[in-house]
Amino acid sequence: MVFDVTGDDSLRLQYETYPYPPRDPADEATRLITGSPSQIAEINHYLFAGRRDFSKPFRALIAGGGTGDAAIMLAQQLADEGDAGDITYLDLSRSSADIARARARARGLTNINFLHGSILDLDKLVTAPFDYIDCCGVLHHMADPAAGLRGLATVLADDGGMGLMVYAPFGRTGVYQMQSLLRLIGADDPPADRIEQVKTLLRQLPPTNWLRRNNLVADHMKAGDAGLYDLLLHSRDRAYTVPELAELVAGADLRIVSFIEPI
């Protein structure tokens, strides 16, 4: 789920080669993956004070849709509420979009419009405004996160809101140290070789290692090669403290309504 027009092909290559998170469309027959912050109940509570009627027209943008978790979840919930909502999915990775499309077909969902492109080109790709924008795990991978958020703000309805997720430094304890080490080992090696380097290194980490002790990144560690690449071999990611996040949001003429309650 990358939005980058700076010519850094490594980001695009990563998500074409290792779509994240790994998903099997056949699994849609047995479960709906849910998460935060884009469940209808959360959107209604945090952004609309519980007053939003989702049986009436509702437009949502999933900016950086990846393999489709947020788009599928919200599209299914909107369909269940009366089929008045529609989703626009946007991503640069065609491999990821193919998986998301297959998941939508498996569920019979027809309320998702799939687009390929960058949030920096939103004015050319979509018809504004959107009542809700989901942008999770995207801004912190951009060369200019502030420009990305300003682009999203331009297509947001005046009374709409966003669900954002960016990395935080304490939750990434051990991650950036390991990223630096792996760049020293084989930054120019092919992706498959780098994955093997990660696996070899992880097998040898002592129990006291910061990454080993950080159970907040366990979902990545269990997500196969795609999860390992996204966590430890990413060519660009950064973390935000709360003051840094507040500055980022204010720079787009937005305000923070709330932080999602901790699990």
Contacts in CASP RR format, 6 or more apart in sequence:
PFRMAT RR
TARGET T0000
AUTHOR 0000-0000-0000
METHOD contacts of the structure
MODEL  1
MVFDVTGDDSLRLQYETYPYPPRDPADEATRLITGSPSQIAEINHYLFAG
RRDFSKPFRALIAGGGTGDAAIMLAQQLADEGDAGDITYLDLSRSSADIA
RARARARGLTNINFLHGSILDLDKLVTAPFDYIDCCGVLHHMADPAAGLR
GLATVLADDGGMGLMVYAPFGRTGVYQMQSLLRLIGADDPPADRIEQVKT
LLRQLPPTNWLRRNNLVADHMKAGDAGLYDLLLHSRDRAYTVPELAELVA
GADLRIVSFIEPI
1 15 0 8 1.000
1 20 0 8 1.000
1 64 0 8 1.000
1 65 0 8 1.000
1 66 0 8 1.000
1 91 0 8 1.000
1 93 0 8 1.000
1 96 0 8 1.000
1 137 0 8 1.000
1 138 0 8 1.000
1 141 0 8 1.000
2 11 0 8 1.000
2 12 0 8 1.000
2 14 0 8 1.000
2 15 0 8 1.000
2 64 0 8 1.000
2 91 0 8 1.000
2 92 0 8 1.000
2 93 0 8 1.000
2 138 0 8 1.000
2 141 0 8 1.000
2 142 0 8 1.000
3 63 0 8 1.000
3 64 0 8 1.000
3 92 0 8 1.000
3 117 0 8 1.000
3 118 0 8 1.000
3 119 0 8 1.000
3 120 0 8 1.000
3 138 0 8 1.000
3 141 0 8 1.000
3 142 0 8 1.000
3 148 0 8 1.000
4 11 0 8 1.000
4 12 0 8 1.000
4 92 0 8 1.000
4 118 0 8 1.000
4 141 0 8 1.000
4 142 0 8 1.000
4 143 0 8 1.000
4 236 0 8 1.000
5 118 0 8 1.000
5 120 0 8 1.000
5 121 0 8 1.000
6 143 0 8 1.000
8 143 0 8 1.000
8 235 0 8 1.000
8 236 0 8 1.000
10 235 0 8 1.000
11 92 0 8 1.000
11 141 0 8 1.000
11 235 0 8 1.000
11 236 0 8 1.000
12 92 0 8 1.000
12 93 0 8 1.000
13 191 0 8 1.000
14 191 0 8 1.000
14 229 0 8 1.000
14 230 0 8 1.000
14 233 0 8 1.000
14 234 0 8 1.000
14 235 0 8 1.000
15 66 0 8 1.000
15 91 0 8 1.000
15 92 0 8 1.000
15 93 0 8 1.000
15 95 0 8 1.000
15 96 0 8 1.000
16 93 0 8 1.000
16 94 0 8 1.000
16 95 0 8 1.000
16 96 0 8 1.000
17 95 0 8 1.000
17 191 0 8 1.000
18 191 0 8 1.000
18 225 0 8 1.000
18 226 0 8 1.000
18 227 0 8 1.000
18 229 0 8 1.000
18 230 0 8 1.000
19 66 0 8 1.000
19 67 0 8 1.000
19 93 0 8 1.000
19 95 0 8 1.000
19 96 0 8 1.000
19 99 0 8 1.000
19 226 0 8 1.000
20 66 0 8 1.000
20 67 0 8 1.000
20 96 0 8 1.000
20 223 0 8 1.000
20 226 0 8 1.000
20 227 0 8 1.000
20 229 0 8 1.000
20 230 0 8 1.000
21 67 0 8 1.000
21 69 0 8 1.000
21 219 0 8 1.000
21 223 0 8 1.000
21 226 0 8 1.000
21 227 0 8 1.000
22 67 0 8 1.000
22 223 0 8 1.000
22 224 0 8 1.000
22 226 0 8 1.000
22 227 0 8 1.000
23 33 0 8 1.000
23 67 0 8 1.000
23 68 0 8 1.000
23 69 0 8 1.000
23 99 0 8 1.000
23 103 0 8 1.000
25 99 0 8 1.000
25 102 0 8 1.000
25 103 0 8 1.000
25 105 0 8 1.000
25 106 0 8 1.000
26 106 0 8 1.000
28 72 0 8 1.000
28 103 0 8 1.000
28 106 0 8 1.000
28 107 0 8 1.000
29 106 0 8 1.000
32 72 0 8 1.000
32 73 0 8 1.000
32 76 0 8 1.000
33 69 0 8 1.000
33 72 0 8 1.000
33 73 0 8 1.000
34 73 0 8 1.000
35 69 0 8 1.000
35 70 0 8 1.000
35 73 0 8 1.000
36 42 0 8 1.000
36 260 0 8 1.000
37 43 0 8 1.000
37 46 0 8 1.000
37 134 0 8 1.000
37 136 0 8 1.000
37 163 0 8 1.000
37 164 0 8 1.000
37 165 0 8 1.000
37 260 0 8 1.000
38 60 0 8 1.000
38 62 0 8 1.000
38 70 0 8 1.000
38 73 0 8 1.000
38 74 0 8 1.000
38 132 0 8 1.000
38 134 0 8 1.000
38 136 0 8 1.000
38 163 0 8 1.000
39 73 0 8 1.000
39 74 0 8 1.000
39 77 0 8 1.000
40 54 0 8 1.000
40 74 0 8 1.000
40 77 0 8 1.000
40 78 0 8 1.000
40 81 0 8 1.000
42 260 0 8 1.000
43 52 0 8 1.000
43 132 0 8 1.000
43 163 0 8 1.000
44 50 0 8 1.000
44 51 0 8 1.000
44 52 0 8 1.000
44 54 0 8 1.000
46 257 0 8 1.000
46 258 0 8 1.000
46 260 0 8 1.000
47 132 0 8 1.000
47 160 0 8 1.000
47 161 0 8 1.000
47 257 0 8 1.000
52 58 0 8 1.000
54 77 0 8 1.000
54 78 0 8 1.000
54 81 0 8 1.000
54 82 0 8 1.000
54 84 0 8 1.000
54 85 0 8 1.000
55 81 0 8 1.000
55 82 0 8 1.000
55 84 0 8 1.000
56 84 0 8 1.000
57 84 0 8 1.000
57 85 0 8 1.000
58 78 0 8 1.000
58 84 0 8 1.000
58 85 0 8 1.000
58 86 0 8 1.000
58 131 0 8 1.000
58 132 0 8 1.000
59 85 0 8 1.000
59 86 0 8 1.000
59 88 0 8 1.000
59 129 0 8 1.000
59 130 0 8 1.000
59 131 0 8 1.000
59 132 0 8 1.000
59 157 0 8 1.000
60 74 0 8 1.000
60 78 0 8 1.000
60 85 0 8 1.000
60 86 0 8 1.000
60 87 0 8 1.000
60 88 0 8 1.000
60 130 0 8 1.000
60 131 0 8 1.000
60 132 0 8 1.000
60 133 0 8 1.000
60 134 0 8 1.000
61 87 0 8 1.000
61 88 0 8 1.000
61 90 0 8 1.000
61 126 0 8 1.000
61 130 0 8 1.000
61 132 0 8 1.000
61 133 0 8 1.000
61 134 0 8 1.000
61 152 0 8 1.000
61 155 0 8 1.000
62 68 0 8 1.000
62 70 0 8 1.000
62 71 0 8 1.000
62 74 0 8 1.000
62 87 0 8 1.000
62 88 0 8 1.000
62 89 0 8 1.000
62 90 0 8 1.000
62 133 0 8 1.000
62 134 0 8 1.000
63 90 0 8 1.000
63 119 0 8 1.000
63 133 0 8 1.000
63 134 0 8 1.000
63 135 0 8 1.000
63 138 0 8 1.000
63 152 0 8 1.000
64 89 0 8 1.000
64 90 0 8 1.000
64 91 0 8 1.000
64 92 0 8 1.000
64 119 0 8 1.000
64 135 0 8 1.000
64 136 0 8 1.000
64 137 0 8 1.000
64 138 0 8 1.000
65 71 0 8 1.000
65 89 0 8 1.000
65 90 0 8 1.000
65 91 0 8 1.000
65 96 0 8 1.000
65 97 0 8 1.000
65 100 0 8 1.000
65 134 0 8 1.000
66 91 0 8 1.000
66 93 0 8 1.000
66 96 0 8 1.000
66 97 0 8 1.000
66 99 0 8 1.000
66 100 0 8 1.000
67 96 0 8 1.000
67 99 0 8 1.000
67 100 0 8 1.000
67 103 0 8 1.000
68 89 0 8 1.000
68 96 0 8 1.000
68 99 0 8 1.000
68 100 0 8 1.000
68 103 0 8 1.000
70 134 0 8 1.000
70 136 0 8 1.000
71 87 0 8 1.000
71 89 0 8 1.000
71 100 0 8 1.000
71 104 0 8 1.000
71 112 0 8 1.000
72 100 0 8 1.000
72 103 0 8 1.000
72 104 0 8 1.000
72 107 0 8 1.000
72 109 0 8 1.000
74 87 0 8 1.000
74 134 0 8 1.000
75 87 0 8 1.000
75 104 0 8 1.000
75 107 0 8 1.000
75 109 0 8 1.000
75 111 0 8 1.000
75 112 0 8 1.000
76 107 0 8 1.000
76 109 0 8 1.000
78 84 0 8 1.000
78 85 0 8 1.000
78 86 0 8 1.000
78 87 0 8 1.000
78 111 0 8 1.000
79 85 0 8 1.000
79 109 0 8 1.000
79 111 0 8 1.000
83 111 0 8 1.000
85 111 0 8 1.000
86 111 0 8 1.000
86 112 0 8 1.000
86 113 0 8 1.000
87 111 0 8 1.000
87 112 0 8 1.000
87 113 0 8 1.000
88 112 0 8 1.000
88 113 0 8 1.000
88 115 0 8 1.000
88 126 0 8 1.000
88 130 0 8 1.000
89 97 0 8 1.000
89 100 0 8 1.000
89 112 0 8 1.000
89 113 0 8 1.000
89 114 0 8 1.000
89 115 0 8 1.000
90 115 0 8 1.000
90 116 0 8 1.000
90 117 0 8 1.000
90 119 0 8 1.000
90 122 0 8 1.000
90 125 0 8 1.000
90 126 0 8 1.000
91 97 0 8 1.000
91 100 0 8 1.000
91 116 0 8 1.000
91 117 0 8 1.000
92 116 0 8 1.000
92 117 0 8 1.000
92 118 0 8 1.000
94 116 0 8 1.000
97 114 0 8 1.000
97 116 0 8 1.000
100 112 0 8 1.000
100 114 0 8 1.000
101 114 0 8 1.000
104 110 0 8 1.000
104 112 0 8 1.000
115 125 0 8 1.000
115 126 0 8 1.000
117 125 0 8 1.000
119 135 0 8 1.000
119 138 0 8 1.000
119 148 0 8 1.000
119 151 0 8 1.000
119 152 0 8 1.000
120 147 0 8 1.000
120 148 0 8 1.000
120 151 0 8 1.000
122 128 0 8 1.000
122 151 0 8 1.000
122 152 0 8 1.000
122 154 0 8 1.000
122 155 0 8 1.000
123 151 0 8 1.000
123 154 0 8 1.000
123 155 0 8 1.000
126 155 0 8 1.000
128 154 0 8 1.000
128 155 0 8 1.000
128 156 0 8 1.000
128 157 0 8 1.000
129 155 0 8 1.000
129 156 0 8 1.000
129 157 0 8 1.000
129 158 0 8 1.000
129 160 0 8 1.000
130 155 0 8 1.000
130 156 0 8 1.000
130 157 0 8 1.000
130 160 0 8 1.000
131 157 0 8 1.000
131 159 0 8 1.000
131 160 0 8 1.000
131 161 0 8 1.000
132 160 0 8 1.000
132 161 0 8 1.000
132 162 0 8 1.000
132 163 0 8 1.000
133 152 0 8 1.000
133 155 0 8 1.000
133 156 0 8 1.000
133 161 0 8 1.000
133 162 0 8 1.000
133 163 0 8 1.000
134 162 0 8 1.000
134 163 0 8 1.000
135 149 0 8 1.000
135 152 0 8 1.000
135 162 0 8 1.000
135 163 0 8 1.000
135 164 0 8 1.000
135 165 0 8 1.000
136 163 0 8 1.000
136 164 0 8 1.000
136 165 0 8 1.000
137 165 0 8 1.000
137 166 0 8 1.000
137 167 0 8 1.000
139 145 0 8 1.000
139 148 0 8 1.000
139 149 0 8 1.000
139 164 0 8 1.000
139 166 0 8 1.000
139 248 0 8 1.000
140 166 0 8 1.000
140 167 0 8 1.000
140 237 0 8 1.000
140 238 0 8 1.000
140 239 0 8 1.000
140 240 0 8 1.000
141 234 0 8 1.000
141 236 0 8 1.000
141 237 0 8 1.000
142 148 0 8 1.000
142 236 0 8 1.000
143 236 0 8 1.000
145 166 0 8 1.000
145 238 0 8 1.000
145 248 0 8 1.000
146 248 0 8 1.000
146 251 0 8 1.000
146 252 0 8 1.000
149 164 0 8 1.000
149 248 0 8 1.000
149 249 0 8 1.000
149 251 0 8 1.000
149 252 0 8 1.000
149 254 0 8 1.000
150 251 0 8 1.000
150 252 0 8 1.000
151 252 0 8 1.000
152 162 0 8 1.000
152 252 0 8 1.000
153 252 0 8 1.000
153 253 0 8 1.000
153 254 0 8 1.000
156 162 0 8 1.000
161 257 0 8 1.000
162 254 0 8 1.000
164 249 0 8 1.000
166 239 0 8 1.000
166 240 0 8 1.000
166 245 0 8 1.000
166 248 0 8 1.000
167 237 0 8 1.000
167 238 0 8 1.000
167 239 0 8 1.000
167 240 0 8 1.000
168 239 0 8 1.000
168 240 0 8 1.000
168 241 0 8 1.000
169 239 0 8 1.000
169 240 0 8 1.000
169 241 0 8 1.000
171 214 0 8 1.000
171 216 0 8 1.000
171 217 0 8 1.000
171 239 0 8 1.000
172 214 0 8 1.000
172 217 0 8 1.000
172 239 0 8 1.000
173 210 0 8 1.000
173 211 0 8 1.000
173 213 0 8 1.000
173 214 0 8 1.000
173 216 0 8 1.000
174 209 0 8 1.000
174 210 0 8 1.000
174 211 0 8 1.000
174 214 0 8 1.000
175 211 0 8 1.000
175 214 0 8 1.000
175 217 0 8 1.000
175 231 0 8 1.000
175 232 0 8 1.000
176 239 0 8 1.000
177 210 0 8 1.000
177 211 0 8 1.000
178 201 0 8 1.000
178 211 0 8 1.000
178 232 0 8 1.000
179 232 0 8 1.000
179 233 0 8 1.000
179 234 0 8 1.000
181 201 0 8 1.000
182 194 0 8 1.000
182 197 0 8 1.000
182 198 0 8 1.000
182 201 0 8 1.000
182 232 0 8 1.000
182 233 0 8 1.000
185 197 0 8 1.000
185 201 0 8 1.000
186 193 0 8 1.000
186 194 0 8 1.000
186 197 0 8 1.000
189 197 0 8 1.000
191 229 0 8 1.000
191 233 0 8 1.000
194 229 0 8 1.000
194 233 0 8 1.000
195 225 0 8 1.000
195 228 0 8 1.000
195 229 0 8 1.000
195 233 0 8 1.000
198 228 0 8 1.000
198 229 0 8 1.000
198 232 0 8 1.000
198 233 0 8 1.000
199 228 0 8 1.000
202 221 0 8 1.000
202 228 0 8 1.000
205 211 0 8 1.000
205 212 0 8 1.000
206 212 0 8 1.000
207 213 0 8 1.000
211 217 0 8 1.000
217 231 0 8 1.000
220 227 0 8 1.000
220 228 0 8 1.000
220 230 0 8 1.000
220 231 0 8 1.000
221 227 0 8 1.000
221 228 0 8 1.000
221 231 0 8 1.000
223 230 0 8 1.000
240 248 0 8 1.000
245 256 0 8 1.000
246 256 0 8 1.000
249 255 0 8 1.000
249 256 0 8 1.000
END
